[in-house]
Amino acid sequence: MTRVCEAFLRDGIQGWPRVLPTADKVRMLRAIAAAGVPEIDVTSFVSAHLVPQFGDAEEVLAAVPGDVLVRVLTVNVKGAQRVAAAGAAGLRIDRCGFPISASEAHNLANLRRDHATHKRAVAEMVDVLGAAGIAPLLGVATAYGCPIQGRVERDDVLALAGWGHSLGVRTIMFGDTTGMADPRAVGELFTEAVRAFPDVEFVAHFHDNRGCGVANTLAAIAAGAATVDASLGGVGGEPAAVDQGFVGESGNVTTEDLVAVLDRMGIRTGVDLPALLDAGTLAEELLGRPLHSRVLRAGPVPA
């Protein structure tokens, strides 16, 4: 079974020009959970001054329904401490992601830290989260190329995975930050990673700038990815902190389209497609514009 993680509420709206009301986020959260999506990337613990979209992180987490797996994101030690405090206060957080870019140039643009400085922070974040009983998730960004640096060597990506493994991290994401991956490169990276670190759960996260998102996700699943990220309507993508002049229009893999093709292929996800399409319709209503799901327009292929 492949686990789908719905990223609409976190990666999806992090750069959206309008802050969604907390009540609307809770409506989306409930609609996603009602569709049987097993994991939800719910919010970010970051500065509300820099990213006002997530000023209500604790309020949204308090509304998480059912037994869905809860993921959040943070980017520094202060954020990890806040995540730990939220968990101690009774909010359910199963795992917390934090990024490091394989491209040091991108890491500097996104997080304002070189690798050496950021690695020290990540090691401390892992300790803080571990003490709180929250699983760390290392997200290796620019895993297939960088809009600033250009080519990224696979060995550099695997070296970061190995470094994370040495810290005790057992969930590692490879992120296609600006849609530079192709299915062959994806298959090769995941095959090597799964072989090198058989005790790690690998997560696939693709942005769909160049239209390869679903194909890349299928390649990752075939090569051993256990969890795949996607966003209703394909919203989201490149962090707002990075100069958008480097990247062009970005977007996540569209959850509705991905689940529809997985259903057709007989790959079980546990997601109810009609209910997911209802959630996609709600996403368009709340954002006030048509989004990018083709299946929402054309409908699923008849059985």
C-alpha positions in Angstrom: 0.0 0.0 0.0 1.3 3.5 -0.9 0.7 6.2 1.6 -0.4 9.6 0.2 0.3 12.7 2.2 -1.9 15.7 1.4 0.1 18.9 1.4 -2.6 21.5 0.6 -2.7 23.0 4.0 1.1 23.4 4.4 3.1 23.4 1.1 0.0 24.2 -0.9 -0.9 27.5 0.7 2.4 28.7 2.2 2.9 31.2 -0.6 -0.7 32.0 -1.3 -1.2 35.7 -1.5 -4.2 35.7 0.9 -4.2 34.3 4.4 -7.0 31.7 4.7 -9.2 32.0 7.8 -8.6 29.3 10.4 -12.2 28.1 10.0 -11.6 27.5 6.3 -8.4 25.5 7.0 -10.4 23.4 9.5 -13.1 22.7 6.8 -10.3 21.6 4.4 -8.7 19.5 7.1 -12.0 17.7 7.8 -12.7 17.2 4.1 -9.3 15.7 3.5 -9.6 13.4 6.4 -13.1 12.3 5.3 -11.6 11.2 2.0 -9.4 8.7 3.9 -6.1 10.4 3.2 -3.8 8.6 5.6 -1.3 11.5 6.3 -1.8 15.3 6.2 0.9 17.9 6.2 -1.0 20.3 8.4 1.0 23.4 9.1 4.3 25.1 9.6 5.9 26.2 12.8 7.6 29.3 11.4 7.6 33.0 12.1 4.1 34.4 11.6 5.8 37.7 10.8 7.6 36.1 7.8 4.8 33.6 6.8 1.5 34.9 8.2 -0.3 32.0 6.7 0.7 29.9 9.6 0.1 32.2 12.5 -2.7 29.8 13.6 -0.6 26.6 13.6 -1.7 25.4 17.0 -5.4 26.3 16.4 -5.5 24.2 13.2 -3.7 21.3 14.8 -6.3 21.3 17.6 -8.9 20.5 15.0 -7.2 17.4 13.5 -9.8 14.7 13.3 -9.6 10.9 13.6 -6.5 8.8 13.4 -4.8 10.6 10.5 -1.0 10.8 10.6 0.0 14.4 11.3 3.0 16.0 9.8 4.3 19.6 10.4 7.3 21.5 9.2 9.8 23.8 10.8 13.1 25.3 9.8 15.1 26.0 12.9 15.7 25.1 16.5 13.3 27.6 17.9 10.6 26.1 15.7 11.4 22.6 16.8 11.1 23.7 20.4 7.7 25.2 19.6 6.7 21.9 17.9 7.8 20.0 21.0 5.9 22.3 23.3 2.7 21.8 21.2 3.1 18.1 21.5 3.6 18.4 25.2 0.4 20.5 25.4 -1.6 17.6 23.9 -1.6 18.5 20.2 -1.1 15.5 18.0 2.1 15.7 15.9 3.5 12.4 14.6 6.4 13.8 12.6 8.1 17.0 11.9 9.9 17.8 8.7 12.8 20.2 8.2 14.6 20.9 4.9 18.2 21.0 3.8 19.0 21.7 0.2 21.5 19.5 -1.6 22.5 22.7 -3.3 24.3 24.9 -0.8 23.4 27.9 -3.0 19.7 27.1 -2.6 20.1 26.5 1.1 21.6 30.0 1.4 18.7 31.5 -0.6 16.0 29.6 1.2 17.3 29.4 4.8 20.1 32.0 4.9 22.5 29.3 6.1 25.5 27.5 4.6 25.6 23.7 5.0 27.9 23.6 8.0 25.7 26.1 10.0 22.5 24.4 9.0 23.7 20.9 9.8 24.5 22.0 13.4 21.0 23.3 13.7 19.4 20.2 12.2 21.3 18.0 14.7 19.9 20.0 17.6 16.4 19.9 16.0 16.6 16.1 15.8 17.5 15.9 19.5 14.7 18.3 20.5 12.1 16.4 18.5 13.4 13.0 19.7 13.1 14.0 23.3 9.5 15.0 22.7 8.6 11.7 21.0 8.1 13.3 17.6 9.7 11.6 14.6 12.0 13.8 12.6 11.7 13.9 8.8 14.7 15.2 6.8 13.7 16.8 3.6 16.5 16.9 1.0 15.5 19.7 -1.3 16.9 20.3 -4.8 17.6 16.6 -5.1 17.4 16.5 -8.9 18.8 19.9 -9.7 18.9 23.5 -8.6 17.7 26.6 -10.4 20.6 28.6 -8.9 23.5 26.1 -9.0 22.3 23.9 -11.9 23.4 20.3 -11.7 23.2 18.4 -8.4 25.2 15.2 -8.1 23.3 12.2 -6.9 26.2 11.3 -4.6 25.7 14.6 -2.8 22.0 13.8 -2.2 22.8 10.3 -0.9 25.6 11.7 1.3 23.0 14.0 3.0 20.7 11.0 3.4 23.5 9.1 5.0 24.3 12.1 7.3 20.6 12.2 8.4 20.7 8.5 9.0 23.7 8.9 11.2 21.7 11.3 13.3 19.0 8.7 13.8 16.5 10.0 11.2 14.5 7.2 9.7 12.2 9.2 7.4 13.9 11.0 4.5 12.3 12.9 1.7 13.8 13.7 -1.7 12.3 16.9 -3.0 12.2 18.0 -6.6 12.1 21.7 -5.6 11.6 23.3 -9.0 10.4 20.4 -11.2 13.7 19.4 -12.7 13.4 15.6 -12.2 12.6 12.9 -14.8 11.4 9.3 -14.2 14.7 7.7 -15.0 16.6 10.0 -12.5 14.0 9.4 -9.9 14.1 5.6 -10.3 17.9 5.6 -10.0 18.0 7.8 -6.9 15.3 5.9 -5.0 16.7 2.5 -6.0 20.2 3.5 -4.6 18.7 5.1 -1.5 16.5 2.1 -0.6 19.4 -0.3 -1.2 21.8 1.8 1.0 19.4 2.5 3.8 16.8 -0.3 4.1 15.6 0.8 7.5 14.5 4.3 6.2 11.0 5.2 5.0 11.6 7.3 1.9 9.2 10.0 0.9 8.8 11.4 -2.7 7.9 15.1 -3.1 7.7 16.5 -6.6 6.8 19.9 -8.0 5.1 19.9 -11.4 6.7 22.9 -13.2 7.4 20.8 -16.3 4.5 18.4 -16.3 6.4 15.3 -15.0 5.0 15.2 -11.5 2.7 12.2 -11.7 5.2 10.3 -13.9 8.0 11.0 -11.4 5.8 9.9 -8.5 5.0 6.6 -10.2 8.7 6.1 -10.8 9.4 6.7 -7.1 6.8 4.2 -6.0 8.2 1.6 -8.4 11.6 2.1 -6.9 10.5 1.8 -3.3 9.1 5.2 -2.0 6.7 4.4 0.8 5.0 7.8 1.0 4.2 10.3 -1.8 3.2 13.9 -1.3 0.6 15.8 -3.4 -1.6 18.8 -3.1 -5.3 19.2 -4.0 -5.5 21.2 -7.2 -1.7 21.1 -7.5 -1.3 24.3 -5.5 1.9 25.2 -3.8 5.5 24.7 -4.7 8.7 26.7 -4.3 9.1 28.4 -0.9 8.2 32.0 -1.0 11.5 32.9 0.6 13.5 32.1 -2.5 13.7 34.7 -5.3 11.0 33.6 -7.7 13.0 35.1 -10.6 15.0 31.8 -10.5 12.1 29.5 -11.0 9.0 30.4 -12.9 5.6 29.1 -12.0 5.6 26.2 -9.7 3.1 23.7 -8.3 2.8 20.4 -6.5 1.6 17.1 -7.9 -2.2 17.2 -8.1 -3.6 14.8 -5.5 -6.8 14.1 -7.4 -5.0 13.1 -10.6 -2.4 11.0 -8.8 -4.9 9.0 -6.7 -7.0 8.5 -9.9 -4.1 6.9 -11.8 -3.0 4.9 -8.8 -6.6 3.5 -8.5 -6.6 2.6 -12.2 -3.2 0.8 -11.8 -4.5 -1.2 -8.8 -2.1 0.5 -6.4 -3.9 0.8 -3.1 -3.9 4.1 -1.2 -7.0 3.8 1.0 -8.2 7.1 -0.4 -11.9 7.5 -1.5 -11.6 9.2 -4.9 -15.2 10.7 -5.0 -14.7 12.2 -1.5 -11.3 13.4 -2.6 -12.9 15.2 -5.6 -15.3 16.8 -3.1 -12.3 18.1 -1.2 -10.8 19.4 -4.4 -14.0 21.3 -5.2 -13.9 22.8 -1.7 -10.3 23.8 -2.3 -11.3 25.8 -5.4 -14.2 27.3 -3.5 -12.0 28.5 -0.6 -9.2 29.8 -2.9 -11.7 31.5 -5.2 -10.3 30.2 -8.5 -10.1 27.0 -10.7 -7.1 24.9 -9.8 -5.2 22.3 -11.9 -6.9 19.0 -11.4 -7.7 17.4 -14.7 -9.7 14.6 -13.1 -11.9 17.1 -11.3 -12.8 18.5 -14.7 -13.0 15.3 -16.8 -14.1 12.9 -14.1 -12.5 9.5 -13.3 -12.3 6.9 -16.0 -15.5 4.8 -15.8 -15.0 1.4 -14.3 
